[in-house]
Amino acid sequence: MNNYQIAEKLSTPIAIVNEHGGLEWKNDAFELMFGVDAKDWLKEGSRVVGGERGWLQDFFMDGEEHRAVDVEIEGRTFRIEHIMEVPDYSSRSVALWFEDVTQQRQMEQAKSDFTAQIVHDLRGPLSGIQGTLEFVLSQEGNKLDSMYSDLLQEAQRESERMMGLVNELLDFSKIEAGNLVIEKEPVRVAGVLKRAVRSLQQVASRDEVFLLSAHGRDVPGVIGSVEKLTQAIINLVSNSLKFTPKRGLISVGAQIVRNGDLPESIVITVTDSGMGIKSSELAQIWEKYKQSGNRSLRGGGGTGLGLYIVKQIVEAHGGEVTVASLEGVGTSMVIKLPVKKASDTGVITASRAAQ
């Protein structure tokens, strides 16, 4: 045990754990923090339940060596981080570092709850403003002076933009708190695309942008949330509308990727003829608060959360989202979703993004 003399004296809990949840070695800080109870929750963390791996098994997966997970242990939250594999034992073993982040999580939860409450309080007045503007502008025989009509239409656009920002903040607070619940039910992808395009058709027409949807009749369904998948497509189309000029085109489509004769996944694309994104900015657009350097053609800014939310929703469905773009030509956002069986139905919760 001389190899571990330095770790022995550290004030942070460190342990060497095998793939079966057994403790091979621990330092004094680990013993002081967890005592004899550690063997129980480590064993639990190594189990497979209902086809889902226990959190401990993540540290024995191939791929990235540096892994970290947040785990609830005896009423507290610990960030458990992979240090290294340890080859000195008969079973595969890893050295793990345990950091108590309970207070940090509580502070983040309080901030998230405050944000959610403020956002919730803003939605009511905004909905009232939107309804009033829509009512006034929809009246037949309305003989408003063109200047007043233009001002009301501009107010309507800005209220729509504000509602979008408010909804993004609400979703973001749920994601950060690990409370974005995704229903797992059969979803008709064709219906999701139709619903998303229909909700933005009027906005696209007002901005003089052609918005089209195209997909085959044989597109299979997926398992997930109709509401959240529709929201993801709406976010992508809304993003395209910001950067596609008048007389431009936005197309929304879906196609099947097959494994032999069986459908394996569905690929949904949102492609525009907008200004495109610089290659140096492509990698960061899915990060929170990150935006491309392009200025919206429709005016107004954003939260920088729309594409981040899309990524969280898609990954919660077991899919992935990517982007391809050429400056001055356009951008294509691509969502790939697995085709699952109806037996996969249930409820899942979209957890916080990787730390």
KEKE-3310 file (N, C-alpha, C; in steps of 0.2 Angstrom, whole numbers, plus 5000, padded with zeros to 4 digits):
npx = (5004:5011:5011:5000:5002:5002:4989:4983:4983:4976:4963:4951:4939:4945:4944:4948:4939:4931:4924:4913:4908:4915:4926:4943:4953:4954:4955:4959:4950:4939:4935:4931:4921:4911:4911:4906:4895:4897:4900:4887:4880:4889:4889:4876:4877:4883:4875:4864:4848:4833:4838:4846:4861:4870:4877:4890:4896:4898:4911:4919:4917:4922:4932:4931:4943:4942:4930:4915:4902:4887:4880:4867:4870:4866:4858:4865:4874:4886:4900:4907:4923:4933:4949:4960:4963:4967:4978:4982:4974:4963:4951:4944:4948:4946:4952:4944:4937:4929:4918:4910:4896:4884:4880:4882:4874:4861:4861:4861:4849:4840:4842:4838:4824:4820:4822:4813:4801:4800:4800:4788:4779:4780:4775:4761:4756:4762:4755:4743:4745:4749:4737:4728:4734:4733:4719:4715:4722:4716:4703:4690:4688:4695:4701:4713:4726:4740:4752:4749:4745:4757:4765:4758:4759:4773:4774:4767:4776:4787:4782:4780:4793:4798:4790:4795:4808:4806:4800:4811:4820:4812:4812:4826:4829:4823:4830:4843:4840:4838:4825:4818:4806:4803:4791:4788:4782:4773:4777:4772:4782:4780:4768:4774:4782:4773:4765:4775:4779:4767:4764:4773:4771:4763:4772:4783:4777:4774:4787:4791:4797:4799:4792:4794:4788:4793:4792:4792:4778:4781:4788:4793:4787:4794:4799:4795:4793:4779:4777:4789:4798:4792:4794:4808:4810:4803:4811:4823:4818:4814:4826:4832:4824:4828:4839:4838:4835:4823:4812:4819:4822:4816:4817:4809:4812:4811:4819:4822:4834:4841:4844:4848:4833:4826:4820:4832:4835:4829:4831:4830:4829:4833:4834:4841:4842:4850:4862:4872:4885:4900:4914:4923:4914:4905:4907:4903:4890:4880:4882:4877:4872:4879:4881:4880:4891:4883:4871:4854:4842:4830:4830:4832:4839:4844:4843:4853:4851:4842:4847:4855:4845:4838:4848:4848:4835:4835:4846:4840:4831:4839:4845:4855:4861:4867:4877:4879:4886:4888:4895:4886:4878:4870:4862:4861:4853:4853:4844:4846:4837:4834:4824:4813:4805:4788:4787:4796:4791:4786:4793:4805:4818:4826:4843:4854:4866:4882:4895)
npy = (4994:5006:5013:5021:5031:5045:5048:5043:5052:5063:5075:5073:5061:5045:5031:5014:5004:4989:4981:4975:4982:4980:4985:4989:4996:5010:5028:5037:5047:5043:5032:5039:5047:5038:5026:5009:5008:5010:4998:4994:5004:5005:4992:4992:5002:4995:4987:4980:4986:4983:4983:4995:5002:5002:5017:5015:5007:5015:5019:5009:5008:5007:5020:5037:5041:5050:5052:5058:5058:5063:5058:5053:5049:5043:5054:5065:5074:5068:5071:5060:5056:5049:5043:5035:5019:5004:4992:4982:4972:4957:4958:4970:4986:5003:5019:5031:5047:5057:5070:5081:5089:5094:5106:5115:5110:5113:5127:5129:5123:5132:5144:5140:5137:5150:5157:5149:5153:5167:5167:5160:5169:5180:5175:5175:5189:5192:5183:5189:5201:5197:5191:5202:5210:5201:5200:5213:5215:5206:5210:5211:5223:5233:5249:5255:5267:5266:5267:5265:5252:5246:5248:5240:5227:5226:5226:5215:5205:5207:5203:5190:5186:5189:5179:5168:5169:5168:5155:5148:5150:5145:5131:5129:5131:5120:5109:5111:5109:5095:5091:5090:5082:5068:5061:5044:5038:5031:5040:5049:5053:5060:5067:5076:5084:5090:5097:5106:5114:5119:5128:5138:5143:5155:5165:5163:5166:5180:5185:5183:5171:5155:5141:5124:5107:5090:5073:5055:5043:5032:5034:5028:5027:5034:5032:5043:5060:5069:5082:5088:5084:5091:5104:5104:5104:5115:5125:5124:5127:5140:5146:5145:5154:5166:5169:5168:5176:5187:5179:5167:5150:5137:5121:5106:5090:5071:5055:5038:5027:5012:4996:4983:4976:4982:4996:5007:5019:5036:5051:5068:5083:5100:5112:5127:5142:5152:5164:5156:5148:5152:5141:5140:5142:5132:5121:5126:5130:5122:5123:5130:5147:5151:5158:5161:5172:5179:5191:5193:5193:5197:5206:5210:5200:5185:5171:5162:5149:5141:5131:5124:5118:5111:5101:5094:5089:5080:5071:5066:5058:5048:5051:5060:5076:5086:5098:5106:5118:5131:5146:5160:5151:5142:5132:5116:5107:5092:5079:5064:5050:5035:5021:5014:5000:4998:4993:5000:5010:5023:5033:5045:5055:5070:5072:5083:5091:5084:5087)
npz = (5000:5000:4988:4989:4998:4998:4993:5004:5014:5010:5011:5004:5000:4993:4983:4978:4967:4962:4947:4952:4962:4973:4987:4985:4990:5001:5007:5022:5023:5015:5023:5034:5029:5024:5030:5035:5027:5014:5006:5003:4994:4984:4979:4974:4965:4955:4949:4936:4931:4925:4912:4912:4915:4931:4939:4942:4933:4922:4923:4919:4906:4888:4879:4883:4896:4906:4917:4925:4937:4945:4960:4971:4987:5002:5006:5002:4989:4978:4968:4958:4952:4939:4941:4938:4929:4939:4939:4948:4954:4955:4949:4937:4941:4947:4952:4961:4964:4976:4978:4988:4983:4988:4994:4983:4973:4980:4980:4966:4963:4970:4963:4951:4954:4957:4945:4937:4943:4941:4927:4925:4930:4921:4909:4910:4909:4896:4888:4888:4882:4869:4865:4865:4855:4844:4842:4839:4827:4819:4816:4805:4792:4798:4800:4802:4803:4792:4798:4811:4810:4806:4817:4827:4822:4823:4836:4839:4834:4842:4854:4852:4851:4863:4871:4866:4871:4885:4886:4883:4893:4904:4900:4901:4914:4919:4914:4919:4932:4931:4929:4917:4910:4900:4891:4886:4873:4859:4844:4830:4817:4806:4809:4819:4812:4803:4812:4818:4807:4803:4814:4813:4800:4797:4803:4794:4782:4784:4785:4773:4769:4761:4768:4769:4770:4769:4767:4766:4765:4772:4783:4799:4816:4832:4849:4861:4866:4860:4862:4866:4855:4845:4849:4848:4834:4831:4837:4829:4816:4819:4822:4810:4803:4808:4801:4787:4772:4764:4752:4753:4757:4768:4772:4779:4783:4782:4783:4781:4789:4785:4792:4783:4779:4789:4798:4805:4811:4811:4801:4803:4795:4795:4784:4777:4766:4771:4778:4783:4793:4801:4799:4810:4821:4822:4831:4843:4844:4850:4863:4879:4880:4869:4853:4835:4826:4817:4813:4817:4804:4807:4817:4835:4849:4856:4869:4868:4870:4863:4854:4862:4871:4861:4859:4871:4872:4861:4864:4876:4870:4866:4854:4842:4837:4824:4814:4798:4787:4776:4773:4766:4759:4766:4779:4787:4799:4808:4814:4822:4826:4835:4830:4839:4849:4854:4866:4873:4880:4893:4905:4905:4912:4908:4911:4919:4909:4904:4915)
capx = (5000:5015:5010:4995:5003:5000:4982:4980:4983:4972:4956:4946:4938:4947:4944:4949:4933:4931:4918:4907:4906:4919:4931:4949:4957:4951:4959:4955:4944:4934:4932:4927:4914:4906:4911:4905:4889:4900:4899:4880:4878:4894:4886:4870:4879:4886:4870:4860:4841:4829:4842:4849:4867:4871:4881:4897:4898:4901:4918:4922:4916:4928:4931:4935:4945:4940:4922:4912:4895:4884:4876:4865:4873:4864:4855:4870:4876:4893:4902:4912:4927:4937:4956:4964:4962:4972:4979:4985:4969:4961:4945:4945:4947:4947:4953:4938:4938:4922:4918:4903:4893:4877:4878:4882:4868:4856:4861:4859:4842:4837:4843:4833:4817:4819:4821:4807:4795:4800:4798:4781:4775:4780:4771:4754:4755:4764:4750:4738:4747:4749:4730:4725:4737:4730:4712:4715:4724:4712:4696:4688:4686:4700:4703:4719:4731:4745:4757:4747:4745:4764:4767:4755:4762:4779:4773:4766:4782:4792:4779:4781:4800:4798:4787:4800:4814:4803:4799:4818:4822:4809:4815:4833:4829:4821:4836:4848:4838:4837:4818:4814:4803:4801:4786:4790:4776:4774:4777:4772:4787:4777:4764:4778:4785:4767:4763:4780:4779:4761:4764:4777:4769:4761:4777:4787:4774:4775:4794:4792:4801:4796:4793:4791:4789:4793:4794:4789:4773:4783:4792:4790:4787:4799:4797:4797:4787:4777:4778:4796:4801:4789:4798:4815:4809:4801:4817:4827:4815:4814:4833:4833:4820:4832:4845:4836:4833:4816:4812:4823:4819:4818:4814:4810:4811:4813:4820:4824:4841:4839:4849:4845:4826:4823:4822:4836:4834:4825:4835:4826:4834:4830:4839:4839:4846:4852:4869:4877:4888:4907:4916:4926:4909:4901:4907:4901:4883:4876:4883:4872:4874:4884:4878:4885:4892:4879:4866:4848:4839:4823:4831:4832:4844:4841:4846:4859:4849:4838:4850:4857:4839:4837:4853:4846:4829:4837:4850:4836:4828:4844:4847:4860:4860:4873:4876:4883:4885:4893:4894:4883:4875:4865:4864:4857:4853:4851:4843:4845:4833:4833:4818:4812:4799:4783:4789:4801:4787:4787:4794:4812:4820:4832:4847:4859:4871:4888:4898)
capy = (5000:5011:5017:5025:5034:5052:5048:5041:5058:5068:5076:5071:5053:5042:5023:5009:5000:4985:4982:4972:4986:4979:4990:4986:5001:5017:5032:5038:5052:5039:5029:5044:5050:5034:5020:5003:5008:5011:4992:4993:5008:5003:4986:4994:5006:4991:4982:4982:4985:4984:4985:5001:5001:5006:5022:5013:5004:5020:5020:5003:5008:5009:5027:5042:5038:5054:5052:5061:5057:5065:5052:5054:5044:5044:5060:5070:5073:5068:5071:5055:5057:5044:5045:5030:5012:5001:4985:4978:4968:4952:4961:4977:4991:5010:5024:5036:5053:5058:5077:5083:5095:5095:5113:5118:5108:5116:5134:5129:5122:5138:5148:5137:5138:5157:5158:5147:5157:5173:5166:5159:5176:5184:5172:5177:5196:5192:5180:5194:5206:5193:5190:5208:5212:5197:5202:5220:5215:5201:5212:5213:5230:5237:5254:5258:5270:5261:5268:5262:5245:5243:5248:5235:5221:5226:5225:5208:5201:5208:5199:5183:5185:5188:5173:5163:5169:5166:5148:5145:5151:5140:5124:5129:5130:5113:5105:5112:5105:5088:5090:5090:5075:5066:5055:5039:5035:5031:5047:5049:5059:5065:5072:5081:5089:5094:5102:5111:5118:5123:5133:5144:5145:5162:5169:5163:5170:5187:5187:5182:5165:5149:5135:5118:5100:5084:5066:5049:5040:5026:5035:5025:5032:5033:5032:5049:5065:5073:5089:5090:5083:5096:5110:5104:5106:5123:5129:5123:5131:5147:5148:5147:5160:5172:5170:5167:5182:5186:5174:5162:5143:5133:5114:5101:5083:5065:5049:5032:5024:5005:4990:4978:4978:4985:5003:5007:5026:5042:5057:5074:5088:5107:5115:5134:5145:5158:5166:5151:5149:5151:5134:5141:5143:5126:5116:5128:5132:5118:5125:5136:5154:5152:5160:5162:5179:5182:5195:5191:5197:5199:5210:5207:5195:5178:5169:5158:5143:5137:5125:5120:5115:5105:5095:5091:5085:5075:5066:5062:5053:5043:5053:5065:5082:5089:5103:5107:5124:5135:5154:5162:5146:5140:5128:5110:5104:5085:5075:5057:5047:5028:5018:5009:4996:5000:4990:5005:5016:5024:5040:5046:5062:5072:5074:5089:5090:5082:5093)
capz = (5000:4999:4982:4990:5004:4996:4993:5011:5018:5007:5015:4999:4999:4987:4984:4972:4967:4956:4943:4955:4968:4979:4989:4985:4995:5003:5011:5029:5022:5013:5028:5039:5026:5022:5035:5032:5023:5007:5002:5000:4989:4979:4976:4971:4959:4949:4946:4930:4933:4919:4906:4913:4919:4937:4938:4943:4927:4917:4924:4916:4898:4884:4877:4887:4902:4911:4917:4931:4937:4951:4963:4978:4992:5009:5007:4999:4982:4977:4961:4958:4946:4937:4941:4933:4930:4943:4936:4953:4957:4950:4945:4934:4946:4945:4957:4961:4968:4979:4980:4991:4980:4990:4994:4976:4970:4983:4977:4959:4963:4972:4957:4945:4956:4956:4938:4934:4946:4937:4920:4925:4931:4915:4904:4910:4906:4889:4884:4888:4877:4863:4863:4863:4848:4838:4842:4836:4820:4815:4815:4798:4791:4803:4796:4806:4799:4790:4803:4817:4809:4806:4824:4830:4819:4826:4843:4839:4833:4848:4860:4850:4852:4871:4873:4865:4876:4891:4886:4883:4900:4908:4899:4903:4922:4921:4912:4924:4939:4930:4929:4911:4910:4893:4891:4881:4870:4851:4841:4822:4815:4801:4813:4823:4807:4801:4818:4819:4802:4803:4819:4810:4793:4797:4804:4788:4777:4786:4784:4766:4768:4760:4773:4766:4773:4764:4770:4764:4769:4776:4789:4805:4822:4837:4855:4864:4868:4854:4863:4866:4849:4841:4851:4845:4827:4831:4839:4823:4811:4822:4821:4802:4801:4810:4796:4780:4769:4760:4746:4755:4758:4773:4771:4784:4780:4786:4779:4785:4788:4786:4793:4779:4778:4795:4799:4811:4813:4807:4801:4802:4793:4794:4779:4775:4761:4774:4778:4785:4800:4800:4802:4817:4826:4822:4836:4849:4844:4854:4870:4882:4879:4863:4847:4830:4825:4812:4816:4815:4799:4809:4823:4841:4850:4859:4875:4866:4874:4859:4851:4868:4873:4856:4860:4877:4870:4856:4868:4880:4866:4863:4847:4841:4832:4821:4809:4792:4785:4771:4773:4760:4755:4770:4785:4788:4805:4807:4820:4821:4831:4834:4829:4845:4850:4858:4873:4877:4882:4900:4907:4907:4914:4904:4916:4918:4904:4907:4919)
cpx = (5004:5014:5004:4996:5001:4992:4979:4979:4979:4965:4950:4945:4941:4947:4945:4943:4933:4924:4912:4905:4910:4925:4938:4954:4953:4956:4955:4949:4938:4930:4928:4921:4909:4905:4909:4899:4891:4899:4892:4879:4883:4891:4880:4871:4882:4881:4867:4853:4837:4832:4847:4856:4867:4877:4889:4900:4900:4908:4922:4920:4922:4926:4935:4937:4942:4932:4920:4905:4893:4879:4874:4867:4871:4862:4859:4871:4883:4895:4908:4916:4932:4945:4960:4962:4968:4972:4981:4980:4966:4955:4947:4943:4949:4948:4948:4939:4931:4922:4911:4901:4886:4875:4878:4876:4861:4856:4859:4851:4838:4837:4838:4826:4815:4818:4815:4801:4795:4797:4790:4777:4775:4776:4764:4753:4757:4758:4744:4739:4747:4741:4727:4727:4734:4723:4711:4717:4720:4705:4695:4686:4690:4703:4709:4723:4737:4751:4756:4747:4752:4766:4764:4758:4769:4779:4771:4772:4787:4789:4780:4788:4801:4796:4792:4806:4812:4802:4806:4821:4819:4812:4822:4833:4827:4827:4841:4846:4837:4829:4814:4812:4801:4797:4789:4784:4777:4772:4777:4776:4784:4772:4768:4780:4779:4765:4768:4779:4772:4761:4768:4776:4767:4767:4782:4784:4775:4782:4796:4797:4797:4797:4790:4792:4788:4796:4790:4783:4775:4787:4789:4790:4793:4795:4799:4791:4786:4778:4785:4800:4798:4793:4805:4815:4808:4807:4822:4825:4815:4821:4835:4830:4824:4837:4844:4833:4826:4817:4817:4819:4821:4814:4815:4808:4813:4814:4823:4831:4839:4845:4846:4838:4823:4825:4826:4835:4831:4830:4830:4831:4830:4835:4837:4844:4848:4859:4874:4881:4896:4909:4919:4920:4904:4901:4904:4893:4878:4877:4878:4876:4878:4879:4883:4886:4888:4873:4859:4845:4832:4824:4830:4837:4840:4845:4852:4857:4845:4841:4853:4851:4837:4841:4851:4840:4831:4841:4845:4832:4832:4846:4853:4859:4867:4871:4881:4881:4890:4891:4891:4879:4869:4867:4859:4858:4850:4850:4842:4842:4833:4826:4817:4805:4794:4784:4793:4797:4788:4788:4802:4813:4826:4837:4851:4864:4878:4892:4905)
cpy = (5006:5016:5022:5030:5042:5052:5046:5047:5064:5069:5074:5063:5051:5034:5020:5004:4995:4985:4979:4976:4984:4984:4987:4990:5007:5021:5033:5043:5048:5035:5033:5046:5045:5027:5014:5002:5008:5004:4991:4997:5007:4997:4988:4998:5002:4987:4985:4981:4987:4986:4991:4999:5005:5012:5020:5010:5009:5021:5014:5003:5010:5017:5031:5039:5043:5055:5055:5060:5060:5060:5054:5048:5047:5051:5066:5069:5073:5067:5066:5055:5051:5047:5041:5023:5009:4994:4980:4972:4962:4954:4968:4982:4998:5014:5030:5041:5056:5066:5078:5089:5096:5102:5117:5117:5112:5123:5134:5128:5128:5143:5146:5138:5145:5159:5156:5151:5164:5172:5164:5165:5180:5181:5174:5184:5196:5188:5185:5199:5203:5193:5196:5210:5208:5199:5208:5219:5210:5204:5214:5220:5235:5242:5258:5261:5266:5261:5264:5254:5242:5243:5242:5228:5220:5224:5217:5203:5201:5203:5192:5181:5184:5182:5167:5163:5166:5158:5145:5145:5146:5133:5124:5127:5123:5108:5105:5109:5098:5087:5091:5083:5074:5060:5050:5036:5035:5038:5046:5055:5063:5070:5077:5086:5093:5099:5107:5116:5123:5129:5139:5146:5152:5166:5169:5167:5178:5189:5185:5176:5159:5144:5129:5112:5095:5078:5061:5047:5035:5027:5032:5030:5030:5033:5038:5053:5069:5080:5092:5089:5089:5103:5110:5106:5113:5127:5129:5128:5139:5150:5150:5153:5167:5174:5169:5173:5181:5182:5168:5155:5140:5126:5110:5095:5077:5060:5044:5029:5017:5001:4984:4980:4981:4992:5004:5014:5031:5048:5063:5079:5095:5111:5122:5137:5152:5159:5161:5152:5148:5144:5135:5141:5137:5122:5119:5130:5128:5119:5130:5142:5156:5153:5161:5170:5182:5186:5193:5196:5200:5204:5206:5201:5189:5177:5165:5151:5138:5131:5121:5115:5109:5099:5091:5086:5079:5069:5062:5057:5047:5044:5057:5070:5085:5094:5103:5114:5127:5142:5156:5157:5143:5135:5122:5108:5097:5082:5068:5053:5039:5026:5013:5005:4999:4998:4995:5011:5017:5031:5040:5054:5064:5075:5080:5087:5088:5088:5094)
cpz = (5000:4993:4983:4996:5003:4997:5000:5015:5016:5011:5010:4999:4993:4988:4978:4973:4961:4953:4946:4961:4974:4981:4989:4990:4996:5007:5018:5028:5019:5019:5033:5036:5026:5027:5031:5027:5015:5003:4999:4994:4983:4975:4972:4964:4953:4946:4939:4932:4927:4913:4906:4917:4925:4935:4938:4937:4922:4918:4921:4908:4894:4882:4881:4894:4908:4911:4924:4931:4944:4954:4970:4982:4999:5010:5004:4992:4981:4970:4961:4951:4945:4938:4937:4934:4935:4942:4942:4956:4952:4946:4942:4940:4944:4952:4956:4966:4970:4981:4982:4988:4982:4990:4988:4973:4973:4980:4970:4959:4965:4967:4952:4947:4955:4949:4935:4937:4942:4930:4920:4926:4925:4910:4904:4907:4898:4885:4883:4882:4870:4860:4861:4856:4842:4837:4838:4828:4816:4814:4808:4798:4796:4798:4799:4801:4798:4795:4809:4816:4809:4813:4828:4828:4822:4833:4844:4838:4839:4854:4858:4852:4860:4874:4872:4869:4883:4892:4886:4890:4905:4907:4901:4911:4923:4919:4917:4931:4938:4930:4923:4909:4903:4893:4885:4879:4862:4848:4833:4820:4810:4804:4816:4818:4804:4806:4819:4814:4802:4809:4817:4803:4792:4798:4798:4783:4778:4784:4777:4764:4766:4765:4770:4770:4768:4767:4766:4768:4773:4781:4795:4811:4826:4843:4859:4866:4862:4856:4863:4859:4844:4843:4848:4838:4826:4832:4833:4818:4813:4821:4814:4800:4802:4804:4789:4777:4766:4754:4747:4756:4764:4772:4777:4782:4784:4781:4784:4784:4790:4788:4790:4778:4783:4796:4806:4815:4808:4807:4799:4800:4792:4790:4777:4770:4764:4774:4780:4791:4798:4803:4808:4823:4827:4828:4843:4849:4848:4861:4873:4882:4873:4857:4842:4830:4821:4816:4813:4810:4801:4815:4830:4842:4853:4866:4874:4869:4869:4856:4857:4870:4868:4857:4866:4876:4866:4860:4873:4877:4863:4856:4847:4836:4830:4816:4804:4789:4780:4772:4766:4756:4759:4775:4785:4795:4805:4813:4818:4827:4830:4834:4835:4845:4854:4865:4877:4880:4890:4901:4908:4909:4911:4910:4914:4913:4907:4910:4915)
residu = (MET:ASN:ASN:TYR:GLN:ILE:ALA:GLU:LYS:LEU:SER:THR:PRO:ILE:ALA:ILE:VAL:ASN:GLU:HIS:GLY:GLY:LEU:GLU:TRP:LYS:ASN:ASP:ALA:PHE:GLU:LEU:MET:PHE:GLY:VAL:ASP:ALA:LYS:ASP:TRP:LEU:LYS:GLU:GLY:SER:ARG:VAL:VAL:GLY:GLY:GLU:ARG:GLY:TRP:LEU:GLN:ASP:PHE:PHE:MET:ASP:GLY:GLU:GLU:HIS:ARG:ALA:VAL:ASP:VAL:GLU:ILE:GLU:GLY:ARG:THR:PHE:ARG:ILE:GLU:HIS:ILE:MET:GLU:VAL:PRO:ASP:TYR:SER:SER:ARG:SER:VAL:ALA:LEU:TRP:PHE:GLU:ASP:VAL:THR:GLN:GLN:ARG:GLN:MET:GLU:GLN:ALA:LYS:SER:ASP:PHE:THR:ALA:GLN:ILE:VAL:HIS:ASP:LEU:ARG:GLY:PRO:LEU:SER:GLY:ILE:GLN:GLY:THR:LEU:GLU:PHE:VAL:LEU:SER:GLN:GLU:GLY:ASN:LYS:LEU:ASP:SER:MET:TYR:SER:ASP:LEU:LEU:GLN:GLU:ALA:GLN:ARG:GLU:SER:GLU:ARG:MET:MET:GLY:LEU:VAL:ASN:GLU:LEU:LEU:ASP:PHE:SER:LYS:ILE:GLU:ALA:GLY:ASN:LEU:VAL:ILE:GLU:LYS:GLU:PRO:VAL:ARG:VAL:ALA:GLY:VAL:LEU:LYS:ARG:ALA:VAL:ARG:SER:LEU:GLN:GLN:VAL:ALA:SER:ARG:ASP:GLU:VAL:PHE:LEU:LEU:SER:ALA:HIS:GLY:ARG:ASP:VAL:PRO:GLY:VAL:ILE:GLY:SER:VAL:GLU:LYS:LEU:THR:GLN:ALA:ILE:ILE:ASN:LEU:VAL:SER:ASN:SER:LEU:LYS:PHE:THR:PRO:LYS:ARG:GLY:LEU:ILE:SER:VAL:GLY:ALA:GLN:ILE:VAL:ARG:ASN:GLY:ASP:LEU:PRO:GLU:SER:ILE:VAL:ILE:THR:VAL:THR:ASP:SER:GLY:MET:GLY:ILE:LYS:SER:SER:GLU:LEU:ALA:GLN:ILE:TRP:GLU:LYS:TYR:LYS:GLN:SER:GLY:ASN:ARG:SER:LEU:ARG:GLY:GLY:GLY:GLY:THR:GLY:LEU:GLY:LEU:TYR:ILE:VAL:LYS:GLN:ILE:VAL:GLU:ALA:HIS:GLY:GLY:GLU:VAL:THR:VAL:ALA:SER:LEU:GLU:GLY:VAL:GLY:THR:SER:MET:VAL:ILE:LYS:LEU:PRO:VAL:LYS:LYS:ALA:SER:ASP:THR:GLY:VAL:ILE:THR:ALA:SER:ARG:ALA:ALA:GLN)
# end
